[in-house]
Amino acid sequence: MRIGLLTEGGYPYVSGEAGLWCERLVRGLEQHEFDVYALSRSEREEAEGWVPLPPQVGRVRTAPLWETVDDGIVHGRRARRRFAESYGELAMALCTGAPGDPSAGLSGDPGARLSGDSGARLGGGRGAGPGGESAEASEDRSALEADRFASALYGLAELARDEGGLPAALRSETAVRALERACRAPGAHRSAREARVPDLLTVAARLERALRPLSLDWYEDDDLGSVDLCHAASGGTAALPGLLARHFCDVPLLVTEYGVRLRTHYLTEPDSSPAIRALLAAFHGRLAAETYRRAAVITPGNTHARRWQERCGADRAKLRTVHPGMDATPFAEAGEFPECADPQTLVWVGRVEPAKDLVSLLHAFAEIRRAETAARLRIVGTPSGPEGAAYLAHCKGLAAQLFPDEADGPHAVGRNPVSFEEIGGPELPSRADAYAAGALVVLSSVVEGFPSGLVEAMFCGRATVSTDVGAVVEAIGGTGLVVPPRNPRALAEACVALLRDPERRERLGAAARARALELFTVEQNVAAFHGIYLEILSRTPVRRVVLDDTGEPLPFGVPAEAHVPGRWSDPVARVAARGGAGEPRNGPPGWATDGPVRATAPVPAPEGAAR
């Protein structure tokens, strides 16, 4: 089958954050064809180029989200009126969402309610709504606003298709005035009413960037409309082309989220004004809810992401948890021979940034040193941007203060109990070597999505001590110790317990490796998505009949089960068995597609046919 892979800031770009996962998926499913539709986030990303593409990638189309596009289109009076109506409806949907609804995002400061990393605060009861409004009435009003948002979104998409694009209109004074009217309208929430002109200009600019896929020329029958399935590698703007392909061409949509974009928005908007945070949260929440509503299947990467999706309106029947696939090969030797040179060494590996809370780790290690005077801590990683560089300098200064008399300086490897190192040097040429350098791997984060570094340590057969954030508990199961975040004493006590019990460390490390090899490898990830592709296609109605040179239908021009050979695929035999006559449903003459038969393995295509 042909898959339209939708990415934002990811594959096929070298520096894409989801590029490695997508590349493994594409290379692992070589029996399928992939058309890649990529949205780039920066000029630097485009300048760095693409990764080498395998032969199953047939087409790559890209579009920038970072540059201002001047399309030169002048809209007539009728088009301007249509734009004002649709954009005004979209703005009203953002300003009048149901309080307490995360898809609305306008109940006070949504980040304070929903950005908690544990996800425990996402639940809610079904009591009375605000002002005594019943839960049922609140849900009805939320559904009404969701339909309003969807109608406005697709109205803008249809206008963009008719007029050739909307970039200038989305940046126009008309858009800003529509936002202002919505914020001042009766029923608008307090955060929206407090918006000032600079806030409105900022929101309009951010919405223009997020809605830029509306103006792309991807949604024709010979383009994105020709794929059998759209697979969005993340939610948010990346999924918007999939929504439009479904709207215009009825292409089924699969959405994968290893980090929920709505949660990311809450965590990355702390310095904006309340009005900007509220309006943008409302947009991202509404877009997430519409994406989940239209998707055929949603695949969260972990239970933590799944809770966010459910709270934002995802139907549980559509959810399939698919853990990210990681390559275990580089860590095989360390896992098979888990002995370490220094049984008193703790290792931390990752990107250096404030969310990793190395400050708490250093304070915890000070307590560890009081209990185990021979203990060492190796912090292995590079800073993430200017903020990370400043944080690294702060941590080095703190280490010098906490251990002033134990070495000549905080960077003296082998003398000071704390060392700051990078992968690639003579002592630690690879990540596997970094994990193998210690008896215990520590994670001290206060914010974490799926802890890929922790899984790498598990591949290496290392016991771990981690903070209870994100999907940490789900990843390690019972194979490591978990403590509350921002609690140096608890972190120290757990580390000391394992440093003093080598047999327990060995048992936990072996169990961790077995769990990682069972759940988190590339092979299980690829197999899961192959099955989901077939599942979606097996229950997707025929959208078109594509014929080869001999006039025979090509595979996956009809549902996947139609390719299973045998008497059940003979329409005459099926009609006779039913005791009636007529053509089978959901397919052209000669193809039996009315039964729920599910293919359990890929069916080879005829010679010369497209897969």
Stockholm file with secondary structure:
# STOCKHOLM 1.0

chainA/1-611         MRIGLLTEGGYPYVSGEAGLWCERLVRGLEQHEFDVYALSRSEREEAEGWVPLPPQVGRVRTAPLWETVDDGIVHGRRARRRFAESYGELAMALCTGAPGDPSAGLSGDPGARLSGDSGARLGGGRGAGPGGESAEASEDRSALEADRFASALYGLAELARDEGGLPAALRSETAVRALERACRAPGAHRSAREARVPDLLTVAARLERALRPLSLDWYEDDDLGSVDLCHAASGGTAALPGLLARHFCDVPLLVTEYGVRLRTHYLTEPDSSPAIRALLAAFHGRLAAETYRRAAVITPGNTHARRWQERCGADRAKLRTVHPGMDATPFAEAGEFPECADPQTLVWVGRVEPAKDLVSLLHAFAEIRRAETAARLRIVGTPSGPEGAAYLAHCKGLAAQLFPDEADGPHAVGRNPVSFEEIGGPELPSRADAYAAGALVVLSSVVEGFPSGLVEAMFCGRATVSTDVGAVVEAIGGTGLVVPPRNPRALAEACVALLRDPERRERLGAAARARALELFTVEQNVAAFHGIYLEILSRTPVRRVVLDDTGEPLPFGVPAEAHVPGRWSDPVARVAARGGAGEPRNGPPGWATDGPVRATAPVPAPEGAAR
#=GR chainA/1-611 SS CEEEEEEESCTTBTTCTTHHHHHHHHHHTTTSEEEEEEEECCHHHHHHCBCCCCTTEEEEEEEESSSCCCCCCCCCHHHHHHHHHHHHHHHHHHHSCCTTCTTTCCSSCHHHHHCCTTCGGGCCCCSCCGGGCCHHHHHHHHHHHHHHHHHHHHHHHHHHHHHTCCHHHHTSHHHHHHHHHHHHSTTCCHHHHTCCHHHHHHHHHHHHHHTGGGGCSCCSTTTGGGSSEEEESSSGGGGHHHHHHHHHHCCCEEEEESSCHHHHHHHHCTTSCHHHHHHHHHHHHHHHHHHHHHCSEEEESSHHHHHHHHHTTCCGGGBCCCCCCBCCGGGHHHHHSCCCSCTTEEEEESCBSGGGCHHHHHHHHHHHHHHCTTCEEEEECCBCHHHHHHHHHHHHHHHHHHSTTSSSCTTCTTTSSEEEECTTSSSCCSHHHHHHTCSEEEECCSSCSSCHHHHHHHHTTCEEEEESCTTHHHHHTTSSEEECTTCHHHHHHHHHHHHTCHHHHHHHHHHHHHHHHHHSBHHHHHHHHHHHHHHHHHTSCCCCCCBCTTSCBCTTSSCGGGGCCSGGGCHHHHHHHHTCCSCCTTSCTTCCCSSCCCCSSCCCCCTTCCC
#=GC SS_cons         CEEEEEEESCTTBTTCTTHHHHHHHHHHTTTSEEEEEEEECCHHHHHHCBCCCCTTEEEEEEEESSSCCCCCCCCCHHHHHHHHHHHHHHHHHHHSCCTTCTTTCCSSCHHHHHCCTTCGGGCCCCSCCGGGCCHHHHHHHHHHHHHHHHHHHHHHHHHHHHHTCCHHHHTSHHHHHHHHHHHHSTTCCHHHHTCCHHHHHHHHHHHHHHTGGGGCSCCSTTTGGGSSEEEESSSGGGGHHHHHHHHHHCCCEEEEESSCHHHHHHHHCTTSCHHHHHHHHHHHHHHHHHHHHHCSEEEESSHHHHHHHHHTTCCGGGBCCCCCCBCCGGGHHHHHSCCCSCTTEEEEESCBSGGGCHHHHHHHHHHHHHHCTTCEEEEECCBCHHHHHHHHHHHHHHHHHHSTTSSSCTTCTTTSSEEEECTTSSSCCSHHHHHHTCSEEEECCSSCSSCHHHHHHHHTTCEEEEESCTTHHHHHTTSSEEECTTCHHHHHHHHHHHHTCHHHHHHHHHHHHHHHHHHSBHHHHHHHHHHHHHHHHHTSCCCCCCBCTTSCBCTTSSCGGGGCCSGGGCHHHHHHHHTCCSCCTTSCTTCCCSSCCCCSSCCCCCTTCCC
//
